[in-house]
Amino acid sequence: MASKYLALPKGVSEARFDAAIKKFSAALGKDNVLTSAEHLQPYTKVMMAVDAAQHTPSAVVMATTVEQVQAVVKICNEYKIPVWSISTGRNFGYGSAAPVERGQIVLDLKKMNKIIHIDPELCTALVEPGVTYQMLYDYIEEHKLPLMLSFSAPSAIAGPVGNTMDRGVGYTPYGEHFLMQCGMELVLANGDVLRTGMGGVKGSNSWQVFKWGYGPTLDGMFTQANYGICTKMGFWLMPKPPVFKPFEIKFDNEADISEIVELLRPLRIANVIPNAVVIAGTLWEAATCNTRRADYITTPGHTPDHIIKQIQKDKDLGAWNVYAALYGTQEQVDVNWKIITDVLKQAGKGRIVTKEEAGDRQPFKYRSQLMSGVPNLQEFGLYNWRGGGGSMWFAPVSQARGSECDKQAKLAKTILNKYGLDYVGEFIVGWRDMHHVIDVLYDRTSEEETKRAHDCFAELLDEFEKHGYAVYRVNTAFQERVANSYGQVKRDVERKIKRALDPNGILAPGKSGIRI
């Protein structure tokens, strides 16, 4: 007889799962326990090149308080039910809201959406996991607080807890989000509540201002991991500067990438340019200014170089498009602007575009918004480039050296084109590192193209690893594979921690390849 559930947790009978569902309903209320196909449908959508059935949840439970989260883990321990927690579930390109393995229940924390505290003098915030960047932005605007957010793109529907727990990055001087995190509250697998940093000190008012506390600093251990469920997070906000000057530099040739990075790295390390610098390729820019591949070519396979050059010309784009900004007083901005323009004059290449020149044109407008802390959804245009709803973000890290970026760009383009897919990528220059973000876009409605995309992604991982490159984040379908890139000793340590903190293995088994 067919089960009434879309999926069942591994090793759990339907009768036993029925009993668990009754307990979840008693603890959370029936309206907060979802099991029907209709209600689970939003949690089964994946953009990865795999069979979505592999990531189908057995149920979704929604908590509104820390006590309810504790109740959920207690029931999960009793019935040996794995639970995958999400905040907003908007981790597009890395897996969305679906669990890492079929049959896990999803603990959706979107109803825990309180902005608990924002201090405009110390520039700190404390929020619950369901708070989105749009909610935070609206709160800051409504209360006229002189503060600026940092977030990923597209940003409005995502939130700081989920993004920081996955070690995401943004586009302001506070763009290294985990670095700006200060204090976590976590429900552990046994139901205990841990507050990191100064949060464990009774009566302390320093939880959001001093990260370290006493003894081992544990916050990082819980990021990209399955050792606890984050129910509160503190982080630092940037004071809004009197002057904000966004700018773009367009470079006409793909071969310029090496020189671009060599020009920018000293400016970034010296903090002349204080935010993470984006170097976006032509097709990334084209997609985010509402261009579709079908506008130029409808034949299958990768887009030929001569078409890409035509798009570049038609849309007034560079082969590489650099975005950065200056922040501070007018005097500070003027000094740093002269340094930057002098460097470019000496280089003899690169066309500068200012906000005054760009006006409301995309993609300059949304890039400027990202760098000034204004949420938007413009970057969703990427998913319209080929159509078909398939997207996997491939994100290898390297040193911020021009030679490394040139090597990575050529390698990625060769592999993607081999599988009939386009190189849609950008580099993000950190202080000394380079994040290379490639959106592997494909048509999920085509079984053949989905298989090609899967094989392409696997080859990207394999070939980049041969050159000493590994990704810093990956979608849920490839987490086990990427865990192997980092060596057996690391995996063994992670497993020992998992066994100690979660002996029944209920918290997101398989997350980042970690199991008991």
C-alpha atoms as one frame of an Amber mdcrd trajectory, in Angstrom:
protein
   0.000   0.000   0.000   1.339   3.444  -0.937   2.360   5.738   1.905   0.258
   8.813   2.607   3.523  10.754   2.918   5.615  11.997  -0.018   8.650  10.454
   1.666   9.570   8.802   4.951  12.712   9.318   7.022  15.297   6.610   6.460
  14.623   3.634   8.734  11.371   5.051  10.157   8.107   3.179   9.563   4.916
   4.982   8.604   3.308   4.080  11.934   6.255   5.465  13.864   6.253   8.607
  11.733   2.514   9.014  12.380   3.232   9.003  16.110   5.947  11.623  15.681
   3.672  13.852  13.590   1.067  13.749  16.364   3.681  14.906  18.864   4.883
  17.665  16.547   1.274  18.826  16.173   0.763  18.861  19.926   3.948  20.860
  20.485   3.603  23.330  17.589  -0.085  23.343  16.664  -1.559  21.484  13.675
  -1.245  24.503  11.385   2.526  24.410  11.873   2.936  20.790  10.776   2.670
  20.229   7.024   2.592  16.839   5.317   0.418  17.197   2.188   1.983  17.279
  -1.278   0.451  20.710  -1.851   2.024  22.198   1.274   5.387  20.514   0.719
   5.653  21.593  -2.901   7.555  24.860  -2.181  10.111  22.821  -0.197  10.749
  20.355  -3.034  11.876  22.822  -5.687  15.528  22.455  -6.547  17.565  24.188
  -9.231  20.325  21.563  -9.080  20.930  19.060 -11.877  19.597  16.080  -9.933
  16.296  14.277  -9.489  14.299  16.457  -7.079  12.899  13.282  -5.479  16.325
  12.769  -3.868  15.652  15.899  -1.792  11.951  15.467  -0.991  11.102  16.153
   2.685   8.769  13.949   4.678   7.169  16.902   6.470   7.669  20.554   7.335
   7.395  21.851  10.890   7.414  25.538  11.824   8.547  26.853  15.181   7.900
  30.315  16.591   9.962  30.150  19.801  13.211  28.690  21.085  11.163  26.429
  23.348   9.387  25.011  20.318  12.714  24.336  18.598  13.771  22.470  21.745
  10.552  20.464  21.570  11.242  19.574  17.923  14.729  18.207  18.632  13.387
  16.241  21.610  10.814  14.519  19.397  13.388  13.954  16.658  15.673  12.254
  19.157  12.845  10.084  20.456  11.840   8.855  17.002  15.274   9.079  15.297
  13.975  11.546  12.720  16.509  13.730  10.832  15.689  17.441  10.727  16.931
  20.009   8.184  16.588  23.584   9.445  16.152  26.634   7.194  15.712  30.335
   7.900  14.216  31.890   4.766  14.979  28.979   2.420  16.218  31.324  -0.312
  19.670  29.830  -0.793  19.220  29.721  -4.576  22.049  28.135  -6.520  23.183
  26.257  -3.413  20.097  24.096  -2.850  17.105  26.282  -1.902  14.869  24.987
   0.920  14.975  21.258   0.146  16.823  18.990   2.594  20.157  17.423   1.727
  18.634  13.918   1.813  15.203  12.489   1.010  12.898  11.947   3.981  14.348
  14.537   6.351  11.792  16.851   7.906  12.301  20.562   7.283  12.290  22.845
  10.327  11.237  26.180   8.836  12.163  29.115  11.086  10.641  31.886   8.957
   8.029  32.640  11.647  10.830  33.433  14.089  11.246  36.864  12.537  11.774
  39.346  15.361  14.281  42.166  15.083  15.155  41.933  18.747  17.466  44.901
  19.018  19.329  47.459  16.930  21.728  49.838  18.660  22.363  52.893  16.430
  25.257  54.112  18.594  27.214  50.854  18.843  25.953  49.835  15.373  24.888
  46.332  16.417  21.856  44.155  15.741  20.324  41.007  17.211  17.791  39.135
  15.093  15.947  35.834  14.725  16.505  33.561  11.700  13.318  34.530   9.833
  14.301  38.197   9.557  15.003  39.174   5.949  17.290  41.905   4.705  14.241
  43.742   3.372  12.674  43.703   6.839  15.888  45.061   8.343  16.189  47.728
   5.673  12.579  48.823   6.209  13.126  48.986   9.988  16.268  51.124   9.575
  14.507  53.444   7.127  11.352  53.738   9.251  13.355  54.658  12.348  15.756
  56.867  10.362  18.806  55.076  11.750  22.182  56.155  10.325  23.158  52.558
   9.486  23.974  50.522   6.385  23.369  46.833   5.681  25.581  44.384   3.845
  24.050  41.436   2.003  24.411  39.061  -0.886  22.558  39.418  -4.182  19.680
  39.030  -4.780  19.045  40.171  -1.259  15.529  41.324  -0.398  14.105  37.856
   0.342  17.220  36.385   1.980  18.304  36.966   5.563  21.450  37.585   7.617
  21.230  34.445   9.768  21.077  31.965   6.908  23.599  33.835   4.787  26.103
  34.204   7.614  25.706  30.589   8.738  26.656  29.577   5.187  29.524  32.115
   5.234  28.115  34.242   2.449  29.624  37.552   1.416  28.373  41.014   0.468
  29.460  44.150  -1.321  30.139  46.820   1.321  33.184  47.274   3.594  31.314
  44.945   5.991  30.936  42.329   3.244  32.762  39.495   5.030  29.605  38.579
   6.914  30.939  35.982   9.328  33.685  38.410  10.342  30.934  40.883  11.298
  28.883  38.304  13.202  28.961  38.754  16.988  27.184  36.240  19.219  24.960
  33.263  18.414  22.218  31.439  20.247  21.990  27.776  19.261  19.725  24.897
  20.189  21.894  21.791  20.382  20.754  18.291  19.478  20.007  17.443  23.117
  17.871  20.571  23.549  20.437  22.629  25.451  20.684  26.302  24.481  24.215
  27.595  23.891  25.071  31.279  23.655  28.506  31.940  22.217  30.922  34.746
  23.100  29.718  36.871  26.018  26.192  35.457  25.742  26.722  32.878  28.479
  27.530  35.475  31.139  24.520  36.291  33.298  23.625  39.968  33.046  26.222
  40.727  30.360  25.482  43.581  27.964  28.524  42.822  25.783  27.114  39.962
  23.707  26.982  41.962  20.480  30.199  43.949  20.973  32.866  41.371  21.928
  33.069  38.271  19.769  35.443  36.080  21.703  34.275  35.605  25.276  36.512
  33.210  27.223  38.117  29.938  26.214  37.673  28.409  22.768  35.736  30.561
  20.313  33.000  28.264  19.026  30.982  30.362  16.579  32.802  29.241  13.460
  32.283  25.585  14.314  28.540  25.976  13.755  28.777  27.601  10.318  28.297
  25.308   7.302  27.768  22.542   9.843  25.079  20.469  11.568  26.011  20.786
  15.230  23.200  23.132  16.304  20.231  25.211  15.140  20.814  28.968  15.247
  17.863  30.796  16.828  19.433  34.235  17.335  22.407  36.014  15.813  24.124
  39.285  16.550  26.117  41.213  13.985  27.702  44.578  13.343  26.216  47.231
  11.085  28.186  49.866   9.220  27.523  53.522  10.061  26.120  55.262   7.002
  28.871  57.497   5.588  28.259  61.128   4.590  29.557  60.391   1.073  29.078
  57.253  -1.017  30.720  57.143  -4.439  30.063  54.019  -6.530  31.924  53.550
  -9.783  32.496  51.058 -12.567  35.581  50.396 -14.689  35.027  48.675 -18.035
  37.773  46.629 -19.672  37.309  45.578 -23.283  39.232  42.309 -23.549  39.012
  38.962 -21.752  42.796  38.899 -21.578  42.700  41.997 -19.337  41.669  39.967
 -16.266  45.239  39.375 -15.107  46.149  43.059 -15.260  42.863  44.105 -13.627
  43.567  42.038 -10.526  47.156  43.239 -10.282  45.899  46.837 -10.423  43.195
  46.317  -7.820  44.859  44.083  -5.233  47.204  46.727  -3.759  44.296  49.187
  -3.549  42.160  46.575  -1.798  44.832  45.439   0.676  45.642  49.077   1.554
  41.906  49.734   2.028  41.960  52.524  -0.550  39.031  50.559  -1.982  37.307
  49.417   1.226  34.680  47.041  -0.171  34.878  43.728  -1.984  35.536  44.497
  -5.646  33.417  42.698  -8.232  34.830  41.840 -11.663  31.869  40.611 -13.724
  32.066  38.989 -17.151  29.990  40.025 -20.158  27.268  37.384 -19.885  26.757
  37.985 -16.155  26.238  41.661 -16.926  24.018  40.961 -19.925  21.698  38.699
 -17.948  21.340  41.188 -15.125  20.423  43.985 -17.515  17.494  41.879 -18.743
  19.105  40.300 -21.806  18.260  36.732 -22.798  20.331  34.370 -24.883  17.332
  33.829 -27.159  17.509  37.514 -28.138  20.681  36.666 -30.059  20.834  32.931
 -30.720  18.470  29.966 -30.409  20.697  27.086 -31.481  21.745  24.681 -28.700
  25.207  24.667 -27.175  27.377  27.411 -25.767  27.177  30.978 -27.017  29.955
  31.656 -29.576  32.523  34.344 -28.822  31.433  36.530 -31.730  27.883  36.656
 -30.307  29.261  37.568 -26.881  31.251  40.384 -28.499  28.077  41.591 -30.223
  26.211  41.625 -26.900  29.116  43.502 -25.348  28.872  46.145 -28.072  25.060
  46.397 -28.106  24.717  46.720 -24.341  27.822  48.890 -23.843  29.476  46.325
 -21.594  33.065  45.428 -20.928  34.520  41.982 -21.320  35.148  42.564 -17.618
  33.158  45.101 -15.588  34.656  46.205 -12.283  32.435  47.579  -9.510  33.645
  49.254  -6.331  32.807  52.228  -4.145  34.326  54.809  -1.836  32.862  55.699
   1.567  33.564  58.460   4.085  33.852  62.214   4.235  34.226  64.203   1.042
  37.918  64.733   1.857  38.519  60.978   2.303  36.672  60.124  -0.892  38.510
  62.783  -2.897  41.933  61.538  -1.777  41.179  57.898  -2.567  39.502  58.781
  -5.866  42.692  60.527  -7.000  44.766  57.467  -6.065  42.472  55.188  -8.080
  42.302  57.404 -11.151  46.072  57.900 -11.123  46.586  54.110 -11.071  44.273
  53.709 -14.059  45.988  56.487 -15.985  49.327  54.762 -15.495  47.796  51.472
 -16.678  46.495  53.131 -19.847  43.323  51.065 -19.996  39.921  50.841 -18.374
  36.981  53.217 -18.847  35.584  54.718 -15.620  31.826  55.171 -15.282  30.441
  57.200 -12.361  26.927  57.227 -10.953  26.255  60.559 -12.611  27.154  59.077
 -15.993  25.304  55.794 -15.513  22.052  57.241 -14.189  19.394  54.556 -13.678
  20.865  52.120 -16.192  21.154  48.461 -15.259  23.279  46.739 -14.151  25.069
  49.790 -12.659  21.965  50.736 -10.676  21.563  47.454  -8.819  25.315  47.172
  -8.228  25.236  50.626  -6.670  22.297  49.583  -4.498  24.168  46.490  -3.298
  27.207  48.573  -2.360  25.034  51.089  -0.478  22.908  48.549   1.413  19.643
  48.828  -0.551  18.041  45.385  -1.133  16.887  44.423  -4.618  16.185  41.364
  -6.769  17.738  42.467 -10.061  20.272  39.635 -10.142  17.440  37.138 -10.623
  17.842  38.110 -14.279  20.606  35.487 -14.385  17.968  32.748 -14.326  16.364
  34.124 -17.479  19.570  33.990 -19.540  18.977  30.430 -20.798  15.604  29.792
 -19.165  14.476  26.449 -17.821  15.124  27.099 -14.136  18.447  25.298 -13.699
  21.236  26.918 -11.692  24.215  25.698  -9.674  26.797  28.092  -8.299  30.395
  26.934  -8.594  32.611  29.010  -6.297  36.333  28.169  -6.189  38.728  30.292
  -4.141  42.211  31.418  -5.070  44.828  33.982  -4.183  44.061  37.463  -5.476
  46.634  37.234  -8.252  46.009  38.032 -11.887  47.666  34.832 -13.080  45.346
  32.738 -10.898  42.223  34.446 -12.215  43.318  34.153 -15.835  43.974  30.446
 -15.304  40.625  29.859 -13.595  38.585  31.796 -16.164  40.108  29.891 -19.093
  39.707  26.523 -17.359  36.082  27.159 -16.421  35.110  28.441 -19.869  36.741
  25.442 -21.574  34.867  22.939 -19.397  31.509  24.718 -19.602  31.710  25.121
 -23.378  32.640  21.431 -23.717  29.222  20.614 -22.228  27.414  23.187 -24.366
  27.006  25.677 -21.499  28.055  29.293 -21.115  30.664  30.836 -18.865  28.621
  33.235 -16.724  30.999  34.346 -14.023  32.423  37.032 -11.802  35.392  37.417
  -9.501  35.058  39.007  -6.062  38.293  40.467  -4.696  38.562  40.123  -0.938
  41.468  41.459   1.067  43.854  38.787  -0.198  41.585  36.121  -1.618  39.549
  35.827  -4.764  36.109  34.226  -4.887  35.335  33.074  -8.411  31.553  32.727
  -8.695  30.261  30.878 -11.773  26.551  30.351 -12.344  26.117  27.056 -14.185
  22.847  27.853 -15.961  20.894  25.195 -17.858  17.398  24.063 -18.813  15.957
  21.788 -16.110  13.007  20.934 -18.346  15.430  19.062 -20.620  16.520  15.704
 -19.203  19.485  15.609 -21.569  20.704  19.106 -20.660  20.201  18.408 -16.959
  22.501  15.393 -17.240  25.072  17.472 -19.119  24.948  20.146 -16.434  25.452
  17.553 -13.688  28.445  16.037 -15.470  29.822  19.506 -16.171  29.625  20.502
 -12.504  31.344  17.270 -11.462  34.139  17.881 -13.976  34.558  21.466 -12.788
  35.100  20.162  -9.252  37.527  17.464 -10.405  39.597  19.607 -12.764  39.840
  22.604 -10.451  40.925  20.327  -7.610  43.750  18.985  -9.789  45.038  22.568
  -9.951  44.756  23.037  -6.171  41.441  24.916  -6.168  38.443  24.032  -4.009
  35.066  25.691  -3.539  34.045  27.482  -0.337  30.332  26.702  -0.702  28.428
  24.191  -2.778  24.877  23.032  -3.404  23.473  20.169  -1.369  23.836  17.592
  -4.169  27.639  17.869  -4.148  28.421  18.463  -0.457  29.743  14.954   0.145
  32.018  15.258  -2.886  33.423  18.626  -1.802  34.011  17.425   1.768  36.534
  14.969   0.331  38.522  17.838  -1.195  39.527  19.029   2.257  41.148  15.786
   3.444  40.361  12.845   5.680  41.747  14.345   8.892  39.290  17.245   8.722
  36.447  14.818   8.020  37.448  12.638  10.972  37.522  15.610  13.359  34.107
  16.782  12.141  32.671  13.307  12.650  34.018  13.100  16.209  32.421  16.452
  17.063  29.165  15.290  15.479  29.110  12.080  17.530  29.786  14.006  20.716
  27.116  16.686  20.181  24.520  14.711  18.223  24.877  10.981  19.006  21.588
  10.117  17.270  22.590  12.052  14.174  19.289  13.949  13.956  20.558  17.383
  12.909  20.826  17.599   9.092  22.873  14.419   8.524  24.908  14.896   5.358
  25.197  18.678   5.663  28.714  19.523   4.409  29.284  15.771   4.275  29.118
  15.463   8.088  27.481  12.380   9.648  27.914  10.401  12.851
